[in-house]
Amino acid sequence: MLATLMYGPGDVRCEAVDDPRILKPTDAIIKLSATCICGSDLWPYRGLQPTDGPAHMGHEYCGVVVEVGSEVKTVRPGQFVVGSFCISDNTCPHCRFGFHSSCVQREFMSGAQAPYARVPLADGTLVATAELPSADLIPHLLATSDVLGTGWYAADAANVRAGATVVVVGDGAVGLMGVLAAREMGAGRIIAMSRHATRQKLAAEFGATDIVAERGDEGIARIKDLTGGVGADSVLECVGTQQSMTQAIACSRPGGSIGYVGVPHGVTFEGEAMFFAQRRMLGGPAPVRRFLPDLIDRVLAGRIKPGKVFDLKLPLSEVAEGYRAMDERRAIKTLITV
């Protein structure tokens, strides 16, 4: 089959590889209905994260089970499934506590930018739908696999509550999903920090009540102005840079909560400043498996349409252009058809 491999910064290729096969009795093989490029894939693409190429790319996925290992009990061939980008057993103490992304058997999914993929720990990682979904639902279900689940975790970690004032730092796909999540959780005011017109428009469609285009000190001052000098109850940090983290902390009120899900690159904290800031902080890789059943139900009921975040659709053979478009900010998120 053809699959996506990254050889190094800026070097993404669609090449022939061996079909995946069952390696452990807990594995499943799925035929993907669609896949996509993640914003986190851009870190190695830009040379900002070490790579040991050629690396098989892709960790967002949904599709139909075609084969299962001898120990798989909860999914079967013919079922449509969605899985998390974090592989988990769903039974260890950390999974039972809701932190599947810290599972004692944790792996990170890879190789999903392809027609077929092997999913380890299938029983704990995959969630099946009762019926095969219609084609128009596929992009929305695909979004639950990572980007929506991650934005949802950012809002959950930031303790978003009904009536809360929420700031979302970052207008990429995860930030936009954070806006949607905050709306679903009943936030009274959602301030999206964005200076790109297409992303501002989508943020408003997902539930943003205010848009702040400024960044850095000007952005912080604007948030303080909008909140009467108080700051936000909840802040979602969805980028992972020093500037975005500093902005998130400064935009939060004392006693406020920050949910950080941007993969950190060069982020540091100063102890005394954090001591006197008095902010709650929780984040890390999202335990998407915790949220998947609920998110899938919301999609199937037509309550949310997270797949609107895909603004570019390309065949697998043109995956390199999908990376370029996202790197150059010509696309928010690229859907890959297989």
Short mmCIF file of the C-alpha atoms (twelve columns), coordinates in Angstrom:
data_MODEL
# 
_entry.id   MODEL 
# 
loop_
_atom_site.group_PDB 
_atom_site.id 
_atom_site.type_symbol 
_atom_site.label_atom_id 
_atom_site.label_alt_id 
_atom_site.label_comp_id 
_atom_site.label_asym_id 
_atom_site.label_seq_id 
_atom_site.Cartn_x 
_atom_site.Cartn_y 
_atom_site.Cartn_z 
_atom_site.pdbx_PDB_model_num 
ATOM 1   C CA . MET A 1   0.000   0.000   0.000  1 
ATOM 2   C CA . LEU A 2   0.980   3.664   -0.201 1 
ATOM 3   C CA . ALA A 3   1.723   5.533   3.020  1 
ATOM 4   C CA . THR A 4   3.148   8.817   4.260  1 
ATOM 5   C CA . LEU A 5   6.767   8.912   5.395  1 
ATOM 6   C CA . MET A 6   8.762   11.870  6.694  1 
ATOM 7   C CA . TYR A 7   12.433  11.677  5.829  1 
ATOM 8   C CA . GLY A 8   13.353  14.938  7.495  1 
ATOM 9   C CA . PRO A 9   12.346  18.593  7.763  1 
ATOM 10  C CA . GLY A 10  10.240  19.566  4.766  1 
ATOM 11  C CA . ASP A 11  10.656  16.123  3.195  1 
ATOM 12  C CA . VAL A 12  7.352   14.220  3.169  1 
ATOM 13  C CA . ARG A 13  6.779   11.457  0.639  1 
ATOM 14  C CA . CYS A 14  3.997   9.087   -0.337 1 
ATOM 15  C CA . GLU A 15  5.660   5.728   -0.893 1 
ATOM 16  C CA . ALA A 16  4.902   2.028   -1.089 1 
ATOM 17  C CA . VAL A 17  5.231   0.150   2.209  1 
ATOM 18  C CA . ASP A 18  4.218   -3.270  3.481  1 
ATOM 19  C CA . ASP A 19  0.595   -3.676  4.519  1 
ATOM 20  C CA . PRO A 20  0.171   -3.696  8.299  1 
ATOM 21  C CA . ARG A 21  -0.420  -7.042  9.962  1 
ATOM 22  C CA . ILE A 22  -1.354  -8.419  13.350 1 
ATOM 23  C CA . LEU A 23  1.763   -8.484  15.541 1 
ATOM 24  C CA . LYS A 24  0.155   -9.125  18.930 1 
ATOM 25  C CA . PRO A 25  -3.090  -10.875 19.887 1 
ATOM 26  C CA . THR A 26  -4.432  -7.533  21.186 1 
ATOM 27  C CA . ASP A 27  -4.028  -5.784  17.794 1 
ATOM 28  C CA . ALA A 28  -6.633  -4.801  15.225 1 
ATOM 29  C CA . ILE A 29  -6.221  -3.811  11.583 1 
ATOM 30  C CA . ILE A 30  -8.548  -1.109  10.293 1 
ATOM 31  C CA . LYS A 31  -9.311  0.164   6.805  1 
ATOM 32  C CA . LEU A 32  -9.314  3.917   7.197  1 
ATOM 33  C CA . SER A 33  -12.303 5.904   5.987  1 
ATOM 34  C CA . ALA A 34  -10.214 9.091   6.097  1 
ATOM 35  C CA . THR A 35  -7.135  10.453  7.788  1 
ATOM 36  C CA . CYS A 36  -5.566  13.874  8.226  1 
ATOM 37  C CA . ILE A 37  -2.518  15.951  9.055  1 
ATOM 38  C CA . CYS A 38  -2.127  17.194  12.622 1 
ATOM 39  C CA . GLY A 39  -0.651  20.500  13.701 1 
ATOM 40  C CA . SER A 40  1.813   18.542  15.833 1 
ATOM 41  C CA . ASP A 41  3.119   16.915  12.628 1 
ATOM 42  C CA . LEU A 42  4.434   20.353  11.677 1 
ATOM 43  C CA . TRP A 43  6.972   20.436  14.524 1 
ATOM 44  C CA . PRO A 44  9.250   17.798  12.918 1 
ATOM 45  C CA . TYR A 45  8.295   19.060  9.456  1 
ATOM 46  C CA . ARG A 46  9.717   22.456  10.415 1 
ATOM 47  C CA . GLY A 47  12.810  20.933  12.011 1 
ATOM 48  C CA . LEU A 48  11.747  21.973  15.496 1 
ATOM 49  C CA . GLN A 49  11.553  18.413  16.782 1 
ATOM 50  C CA . PRO A 50  14.112  15.632  16.201 1 
ATOM 51  C CA . THR A 51  13.207  13.017  13.612 1 
ATOM 52  C CA . ASP A 52  14.691  9.627   12.897 1 
ATOM 53  C CA . GLY A 53  13.429  9.233   9.363  1 
ATOM 54  C CA . PRO A 54  11.951  7.799   7.428  1 
ATOM 55  C CA . ALA A 55  9.120   7.931   9.976  1 
ATOM 56  C CA . HIS A 56  5.613   6.626   9.313  1 
ATOM 57  C CA . MET A 57  3.219   9.538   9.852  1 
ATOM 58  C CA . GLY A 58  -0.375  9.852   11.023 1 
ATOM 59  C CA . HIS A 59  -2.127  9.394   14.352 1 
ATOM 60  C CA . GLU A 60  -5.718  10.536  13.690 1 
ATOM 61  C CA . TYR A 61  -7.942  7.828   12.319 1 
ATOM 62  C CA . CYS A 62  -11.343 6.229   11.952 1 
ATOM 63  C CA . GLY A 63  -12.508 3.381   9.798  1 
ATOM 64  C CA . VAL A 64  -13.752 -0.171  9.544  1 
ATOM 65  C CA . VAL A 65  -12.171 -3.124  11.350 1 
ATOM 66  C CA . VAL A 66  -10.921 -5.770  8.921  1 
ATOM 67  C CA . GLU A 67  -9.006  -8.120  11.245 1 
ATOM 68  C CA . VAL A 68  -8.483  -8.604  14.986 1 
ATOM 69  C CA . GLY A 69  -6.052  -10.545 17.123 1 
ATOM 70  C CA . SER A 70  -7.113  -13.606 19.086 1 
ATOM 71  C CA . GLU A 71  -7.495  -11.695 22.383 1 
ATOM 72  C CA . VAL A 72  -9.607  -8.802  21.064 1 
ATOM 73  C CA . LYS A 73  -13.124 -8.978  22.509 1 
ATOM 74  C CA . THR A 74  -14.870 -5.603  22.224 1 
ATOM 75  C CA . VAL A 75  -14.549 -4.870  18.496 1 
ATOM 76  C CA . ARG A 76  -15.013 -7.140  15.507 1 
ATOM 77  C CA . PRO A 77  -14.489 -7.059  11.748 1 
ATOM 78  C CA . GLY A 78  -17.071 -4.966  9.946  1 
ATOM 79  C CA . GLN A 79  -17.533 -2.432  12.748 1 
ATOM 80  C CA . PHE A 80  -16.811 1.266   12.290 1 
ATOM 81  C CA . VAL A 81  -14.426 2.510   14.973 1 
ATOM 82  C CA . VAL A 82  -12.712 5.663   16.168 1 
ATOM 83  C CA . GLY A 83  -9.511  5.513   18.191 1 
ATOM 84  C CA . SER A 84  -7.383  7.856   20.238 1 
ATOM 85  C CA . PHE A 85  -3.905  8.981   19.196 1 
ATOM 86  C CA . CYS A 86  -2.755  7.578   22.565 1 
ATOM 87  C CA . ILE A 87  -2.924  3.791   22.705 1 
ATOM 88  C CA . SER A 88  -4.236  2.589   26.073 1 
ATOM 89  C CA . ASP A 89  -5.533  -0.565  27.728 1 
ATOM 90  C CA . ASN A 90  -8.479  1.223   29.449 1 
ATOM 91  C CA . THR A 91  -7.977  -0.966  32.530 1 
ATOM 92  C CA . CYS A 92  -4.829  0.236   34.330 1 
ATOM 93  C CA . PRO A 93  -5.118  2.531   37.391 1 
ATOM 94  C CA . HIS A 94  -4.347  5.641   35.332 1 
ATOM 95  C CA . CYS A 95  -6.961  4.776   32.697 1 
ATOM 96  C CA . ARG A 96  -9.565  4.102   35.378 1 
ATOM 97  C CA . PHE A 97  -8.724  7.531   36.826 1 
ATOM 98  C CA . GLY A 98  -9.442  9.084   33.430 1 
ATOM 99  C CA . PHE A 99  -5.873  9.638   32.257 1 
ATOM 100 C CA . HIS A 100 -5.577  7.155   29.413 1 
ATOM 101 C CA . SER A 101 -2.717  9.191   27.938 1 
ATOM 102 C CA . SER A 102 -0.640  8.067   30.936 1 
ATOM 103 C CA . CYS A 103 -1.612  4.403   30.591 1 
ATOM 104 C CA . VAL A 104 1.050   2.027   31.906 1 
ATOM 105 C CA . GLN A 105 1.023   0.399   28.456 1 
ATOM 106 C CA . ARG A 106 0.849   3.688   26.563 1 
ATOM 107 C CA . GLU A 107 1.994   3.909   22.981 1 
ATOM 108 C CA . PHE A 108 1.500   6.724   20.504 1 
ATOM 109 C CA . MET A 109 -0.321  5.869   17.317 1 
ATOM 110 C CA . SER A 110 1.609   6.170   14.063 1 
ATOM 111 C CA . GLY A 111 1.265   5.173   10.446 1 
ATOM 112 C CA . ALA A 112 -2.338  6.300   10.046 1 
ATOM 113 C CA . GLN A 113 -1.744  8.496   6.990  1 
ATOM 114 C CA . ALA A 114 -2.358  5.415   4.873  1 
ATOM 115 C CA . PRO A 115 -5.259  3.220   3.705  1 
ATOM 116 C CA . TYR A 116 -4.754  0.643   6.490  1 
ATOM 117 C CA . ALA A 117 -3.356  0.841   10.007 1 
ATOM 118 C CA . ARG A 118 -2.526  -1.456  12.901 1 
ATOM 119 C CA . VAL A 119 -4.025  -0.397  16.230 1 
ATOM 120 C CA . PRO A 120 -2.413  -1.964  19.320 1 
ATOM 121 C CA . LEU A 121 -4.503  -2.601  22.445 1 
ATOM 122 C CA . ALA A 122 -7.623  -2.483  20.316 1 
ATOM 123 C CA . ASP A 123 -10.042 -3.274  23.150 1 
ATOM 124 C CA . GLY A 124 -8.869  -0.313  25.194 1 
ATOM 125 C CA . THR A 125 -8.270  2.147   22.371 1 
ATOM 126 C CA . LEU A 126 -11.108 1.757   19.872 1 
ATOM 127 C CA . VAL A 127 -14.736 2.831   20.282 1 
ATOM 128 C CA . ALA A 128 -17.247 1.276   17.884 1 
ATOM 129 C CA . THR A 129 -20.421 2.881   16.580 1 
ATOM 130 C CA . ALA A 130 -23.669 0.930   16.470 1 
ATOM 131 C CA . GLU A 131 -23.940 1.317   12.694 1 
ATOM 132 C CA . LEU A 132 -21.755 2.324   9.778  1 
ATOM 133 C CA . PRO A 133 -21.962 6.127   9.581  1 
ATOM 134 C CA . SER A 134 -22.897 7.989   6.416  1 
ATOM 135 C CA . ALA A 135 -20.098 9.550   4.382  1 
ATOM 136 C CA . ASP A 136 -20.965 13.089  5.472  1 
ATOM 137 C CA . LEU A 137 -20.269 12.177  9.105  1 
ATOM 138 C CA . ILE A 138 -16.763 10.829  8.484  1 
ATOM 139 C CA . PRO A 139 -14.885 14.172  8.802  1 
ATOM 140 C CA . HIS A 140 -16.700 14.972  12.047 1 
ATOM 141 C CA . LEU A 141 -15.965 11.543  13.524 1 
ATOM 142 C CA . LEU A 142 -12.338 11.755  12.398 1 
ATOM 143 C CA . ALA A 143 -11.984 15.033  14.297 1 
ATOM 144 C CA . THR A 144 -12.899 13.304  17.564 1 
ATOM 145 C CA . SER A 145 -9.810  11.073  17.297 1 
ATOM 146 C CA . ASP A 146 -7.437  13.832  18.352 1 
ATOM 147 C CA . VAL A 147 -8.098  17.449  17.560 1 
ATOM 148 C CA . LEU A 148 -11.576 17.686  19.120 1 
ATOM 149 C CA . GLY A 149 -10.608 15.421  22.012 1 
ATOM 150 C CA . THR A 150 -7.557  17.578  22.648 1 
ATOM 151 C CA . GLY A 151 -9.515  20.828  22.530 1 
ATOM 152 C CA . TRP A 152 -12.095 19.237  24.819 1 
ATOM 153 C CA . TYR A 153 -9.401  18.246  27.285 1 
ATOM 154 C CA . ALA A 154 -8.031  21.789  27.248 1 
ATOM 155 C CA . ALA A 155 -11.462 23.079  28.282 1 
ATOM 156 C CA . ASP A 156 -11.939 20.310  30.837 1 
ATOM 157 C CA . ALA A 157 -8.483  20.892  32.338 1 
ATOM 158 C CA . ALA A 158 -9.180  24.636  32.452 1 
ATOM 159 C CA . ASN A 159 -12.274 23.905  34.544 1 
ATOM 160 C CA . VAL A 160 -14.699 25.554  32.114 1 
ATOM 161 C CA . ARG A 161 -18.083 25.901  33.813 1 
ATOM 162 C CA . ALA A 162 -21.482 27.295  32.908 1 
ATOM 163 C CA . GLY A 163 -21.310 31.070  32.636 1 
ATOM 164 C CA . ALA A 164 -17.493 31.186  32.772 1 
ATOM 165 C CA . THR A 165 -15.333 33.672  30.900 1 
ATOM 166 C CA . VAL A 166 -12.919 31.694  28.738 1 
ATOM 167 C CA . VAL A 167 -9.885  32.760  26.711 1 
ATOM 168 C CA . VAL A 168 -8.520  30.493  23.979 1 
ATOM 169 C CA . VAL A 169 -4.880  31.124  23.050 1 
ATOM 170 C CA . GLY A 170 -4.198  29.697  19.597 1 
ATOM 171 C CA . ASP A 171 -6.336  29.672  16.452 1 
ATOM 172 C CA . GLY A 172 -5.155  26.388  14.977 1 
ATOM 173 C CA . ALA A 173 -7.421  23.372  14.779 1 
ATOM 174 C CA . VAL A 174 -7.026  22.538  18.488 1 
ATOM 175 C CA . GLY A 175 -7.755  26.109  19.567 1 
ATOM 176 C CA . LEU A 176 -10.859 26.191  17.381 1 
ATOM 177 C CA . MET A 177 -11.994 22.899  18.901 1 
ATOM 178 C CA . GLY A 178 -11.358 24.428  22.321 1 
ATOM 179 C CA . VAL A 179 -13.804 27.191  21.419 1 
ATOM 180 C CA . LEU A 180 -16.397 24.586  20.438 1 
ATOM 181 C CA . ALA A 181 -15.776 22.642  23.651 1 
ATOM 182 C CA . ALA A 182 -16.126 25.747  25.827 1 
ATOM 183 C CA . ARG A 183 -19.448 26.495  24.152 1 
ATOM 184 C CA . GLU A 184 -20.686 22.956  24.743 1 
ATOM 185 C CA . MET A 185 -19.672 23.244  28.398 1 
ATOM 186 C CA . GLY A 186 -21.811 26.341  28.797 1 
ATOM 187 C CA . ALA A 187 -19.239 29.149  28.932 1 
ATOM 188 C CA . GLY A 188 -20.866 32.548  29.052 1 
ATOM 189 C CA . ARG A 189 -18.117 34.380  27.198 1 
ATOM 190 C CA . ILE A 190 -15.488 32.894  24.893 1 
ATOM 191 C CA . ILE A 191 -12.641 35.122  23.746 1 
ATOM 192 C CA . ALA A 192 -10.670 33.664  20.847 1 
ATOM 193 C CA . MET A 193 -7.217  35.115  20.250 1 
ATOM 194 C CA . SER A 194 -6.698  35.114  16.478 1 
ATOM 195 C CA . ARG A 195 -5.520  37.478  13.782 1 
ATOM 196 C CA . HIS A 196 -6.441  35.419  10.733 1 
ATOM 197 C CA . ALA A 197 -9.805  36.261  9.156  1 
ATOM 198 C CA . THR A 198 -10.766 32.712  8.111  1 
ATOM 199 C CA . ARG A 199 -9.976  31.356  11.558 1 
ATOM 200 C CA . GLN A 200 -11.788 34.211  13.264 1 
ATOM 201 C CA . LYS A 201 -14.872 33.406  11.207 1 
ATOM 202 C CA . LEU A 202 -14.770 29.725  12.141 1 
ATOM 203 C CA . ALA A 203 -14.130 30.572  15.804 1 
ATOM 204 C CA . ALA A 204 -17.272 32.711  15.797 1 
ATOM 205 C CA . GLU A 205 -19.209 29.875  14.160 1 
ATOM 206 C CA . PHE A 206 -18.014 27.489  16.880 1 
ATOM 207 C CA . GLY A 207 -19.108 29.851  19.658 1 
ATOM 208 C CA . ALA A 208 -16.581 32.664  20.186 1 
ATOM 209 C CA . THR A 209 -18.260 35.811  21.485 1 
ATOM 210 C CA . ASP A 210 -15.181 38.037  21.137 1 
ATOM 211 C CA . ILE A 211 -12.090 38.065  18.924 1 
ATOM 212 C CA . VAL A 212 -8.760  39.520  20.052 1 
ATOM 213 C CA . ALA A 213 -6.201  39.991  17.287 1 
ATOM 214 C CA . GLU A 214 -3.413  41.417  19.437 1 
ATOM 215 C CA . ARG A 215 -0.605  39.267  20.841 1 
ATOM 216 C CA . GLY A 216 1.996   39.579  23.567 1 
ATOM 217 C CA . ASP A 217 1.619   42.495  25.984 1 
ATOM 218 C CA . GLU A 218 -0.996  44.135  23.757 1 
ATOM 219 C CA . GLY A 219 -3.043  40.949  23.732 1 
ATOM 220 C CA . ILE A 220 -2.827  40.620  27.506 1 
ATOM 221 C CA . ALA A 221 -3.900  44.258  27.937 1 
ATOM 222 C CA . ARG A 222 -6.849  43.712  25.608 1 
ATOM 223 C CA . ILE A 223 -8.026  40.694  27.607 1 
ATOM 224 C CA . LYS A 224 -7.735  42.641  30.840 1 
ATOM 225 C CA . ASP A 225 -9.728  45.461  29.263 1 
ATOM 226 C CA . LEU A 226 -12.476 43.079  28.129 1 
ATOM 227 C CA . THR A 227 -12.703 41.503  31.592 1 
ATOM 228 C CA . GLY A 228 -12.701 44.701  33.620 1 
ATOM 229 C CA . GLY A 229 -9.117  44.181  34.715 1 
ATOM 230 C CA . VAL A 230 -9.882  40.782  36.253 1 
ATOM 231 C CA . GLY A 231 -8.759  38.213  33.684 1 
ATOM 232 C CA . ALA A 232 -10.440 35.020  32.535 1 
ATOM 233 C CA . ASP A 233 -11.814 32.237  34.714 1 
ATOM 234 C CA . SER A 234 -10.435 29.633  32.305 1 
ATOM 235 C CA . VAL A 235 -7.667  29.847  29.705 1 
ATOM 236 C CA . LEU A 236 -6.938  27.237  27.043 1 
ATOM 237 C CA . GLU A 237 -3.304  27.210  25.860 1 
ATOM 238 C CA . CYS A 238 -3.286  25.492  22.481 1 
ATOM 239 C CA . VAL A 239 0.070   26.397  20.907 1 
ATOM 240 C CA . GLY A 240 3.068   25.303  22.997 1 
ATOM 241 C CA . THR A 241 5.446   28.273  22.675 1 
ATOM 242 C CA . GLN A 242 6.887   30.488  25.401 1 
ATOM 243 C CA . GLN A 243 4.858   33.443  24.153 1 
ATOM 244 C CA . SER A 244 1.573   31.527  24.171 1 
ATOM 245 C CA . MET A 245 2.170   30.109  27.649 1 
ATOM 246 C CA . THR A 246 3.183   33.495  29.062 1 
ATOM 247 C CA . GLN A 247 0.094   35.007  27.497 1 
ATOM 248 C CA . ALA A 248 -2.150  32.267  28.902 1 
ATOM 249 C CA . ILE A 249 -0.846  32.743  32.444 1 
ATOM 250 C CA . ALA A 250 -1.147  36.514  32.271 1 
ATOM 251 C CA . CYS A 251 -4.694  36.379  30.865 1 
ATOM 252 C CA . SER A 252 -5.933  34.186  33.723 1 
ATOM 253 C CA . ARG A 253 -7.343  35.664  36.896 1 
ATOM 254 C CA . PRO A 254 -5.890  34.750  40.299 1 
ATOM 255 C CA . GLY A 255 -7.426  31.410  41.174 1 
ATOM 256 C CA . GLY A 256 -8.226  30.822  37.523 1 
ATOM 257 C CA . SER A 257 -7.409  27.630  35.645 1 
ATOM 258 C CA . ILE A 258 -5.195  27.031  32.623 1 
ATOM 259 C CA . GLY A 259 -5.553  23.943  30.457 1 
ATOM 260 C CA . TYR A 260 -2.440  23.527  28.331 1 
ATOM 261 C CA . VAL A 261 -2.362  21.096  25.433 1 
ATOM 262 C CA . GLY A 262 0.093   22.688  23.011 1 
ATOM 263 C CA . VAL A 263 3.162   20.439  22.780 1 
ATOM 264 C CA . PRO A 264 5.770   22.602  24.578 1 
ATOM 265 C CA . HIS A 265 8.814   23.814  22.699 1 
ATOM 266 C CA . GLY A 266 11.158  26.004  24.734 1 
ATOM 267 C CA . VAL A 267 8.601   26.709  27.461 1 
ATOM 268 C CA . THR A 268 10.020  27.548  30.899 1 
ATOM 269 C CA . PHE A 269 8.560   28.870  34.162 1 
ATOM 270 C CA . GLU A 270 9.974   31.169  36.823 1 
ATOM 271 C CA . GLY A 271 9.203   29.790  40.268 1 
ATOM 272 C CA . GLU A 272 8.582   33.012  42.194 1 
ATOM 273 C CA . ALA A 273 6.363   34.448  39.470 1 
ATOM 274 C CA . MET A 274 4.255   31.265  39.425 1 
ATOM 275 C CA . PHE A 275 4.070   31.279  43.230 1 
ATOM 276 C CA . PHE A 276 2.502   34.724  43.326 1 
ATOM 277 C CA . ALA A 277 0.399   34.245  40.188 1 
ATOM 278 C CA . GLN A 278 -1.819  31.698  41.981 1 
ATOM 279 C CA . ARG A 279 -3.067  29.903  38.868 1 
ATOM 280 C CA . ARG A 280 -4.264  26.320  38.595 1 
ATOM 281 C CA . MET A 281 -2.610  24.405  35.749 1 
ATOM 282 C CA . LEU A 282 -3.343  21.026  34.193 1 
ATOM 283 C CA . GLY A 283 -2.424  19.733  30.775 1 
ATOM 284 C CA . GLY A 284 -0.343  17.370  28.723 1 
ATOM 285 C CA . PRO A 285 -1.270  14.817  26.064 1 
ATOM 286 C CA . ALA A 286 -5.044  14.595  25.984 1 
ATOM 287 C CA . PRO A 287 -6.741  11.478  27.389 1 
ATOM 288 C CA . VAL A 288 -8.994  11.418  24.334 1 
ATOM 289 C CA . ARG A 289 -10.273 7.904   25.087 1 
ATOM 290 C CA . ARG A 290 -12.050 9.288   28.177 1 
ATOM 291 C CA . PHE A 291 -14.111 11.646  26.019 1 
ATOM 292 C CA . LEU A 292 -14.590 9.574   22.865 1 
ATOM 293 C CA . PRO A 293 -17.961 7.933   23.632 1 
ATOM 294 C CA . ASP A 294 -19.546 11.279  24.499 1 
ATOM 295 C CA . LEU A 295 -17.988 13.120  21.554 1 
ATOM 296 C CA . ILE A 296 -19.014 10.410  19.093 1 
ATOM 297 C CA . ASP A 297 -22.593 10.556  20.416 1 
ATOM 298 C CA . ARG A 298 -22.671 14.344  19.969 1 
ATOM 299 C CA . VAL A 299 -21.485 13.994  16.374 1 
ATOM 300 C CA . LEU A 300 -23.950 11.227  15.526 1 
ATOM 301 C CA . ALA A 301 -26.792 13.261  17.039 1 
ATOM 302 C CA . GLY A 302 -25.826 16.223  14.855 1 
ATOM 303 C CA . ARG A 303 -25.202 18.417  17.874 1 
ATOM 304 C CA . ILE A 304 -21.644 19.352  16.877 1 
ATOM 305 C CA . LYS A 305 -19.852 19.463  13.534 1 
ATOM 306 C CA . PRO A 306 -16.133 19.593  14.329 1 
ATOM 307 C CA . GLY A 307 -15.214 18.427  10.831 1 
ATOM 308 C CA . LYS A 308 -15.719 22.005  9.634  1 
ATOM 309 C CA . VAL A 309 -12.127 22.537  10.774 1 
ATOM 310 C CA . PHE A 310 -10.961 20.648  7.662  1 
ATOM 311 C CA . ASP A 311 -10.618 23.363  5.048  1 
ATOM 312 C CA . LEU A 312 -8.453  21.445  2.562  1 
ATOM 313 C CA . LYS A 313 -9.131  17.980  1.137  1 
ATOM 314 C CA . LEU A 314 -6.491  16.073  -0.813 1 
ATOM 315 C CA . PRO A 315 -5.849  12.482  -1.928 1 
ATOM 316 C CA . LEU A 316 -3.089  10.557  -0.185 1 
ATOM 317 C CA . SER A 317 -0.867  10.915  -3.251 1 
ATOM 318 C CA . GLU A 318 -0.793  14.700  -2.629 1 
ATOM 319 C CA . VAL A 319 -0.090  14.523  1.101  1 
ATOM 320 C CA . ALA A 320 3.112   16.553  0.730  1 
ATOM 321 C CA . GLU A 321 1.049   19.495  -0.522 1 
ATOM 322 C CA . GLY A 322 -1.171  19.116  2.543  1 
ATOM 323 C CA . TYR A 323 1.863   19.576  4.773  1 
ATOM 324 C CA . ARG A 324 3.020   22.599  2.775  1 
ATOM 325 C CA . ALA A 325 -0.403  24.220  2.916  1 
ATOM 326 C CA . MET A 326 -0.599  23.891  6.682  1 
ATOM 327 C CA . ASP A 327 3.003   24.979  7.177  1 
ATOM 328 C CA . GLU A 328 2.349   28.097  5.099  1 
ATOM 329 C CA . ARG A 329 -0.981  28.688  6.899  1 
ATOM 330 C CA . ARG A 330 -2.922  28.312  3.676  1 
ATOM 331 C CA . ALA A 331 -4.968  25.632  5.421  1 
ATOM 332 C CA . ILE A 332 -6.111  25.115  8.996  1 
ATOM 333 C CA . LYS A 333 -6.246  21.330  8.742  1 
ATOM 334 C CA . THR A 334 -5.912  18.952  5.804  1 
ATOM 335 C CA . LEU A 335 -8.216  15.972  5.318  1 
ATOM 336 C CA . ILE A 336 -6.572  13.109  3.416  1 
ATOM 337 C CA . THR A 337 -8.719  10.730  1.410  1 
ATOM 338 C CA . VAL A 338 -7.484  7.161   1.112  1 
# 
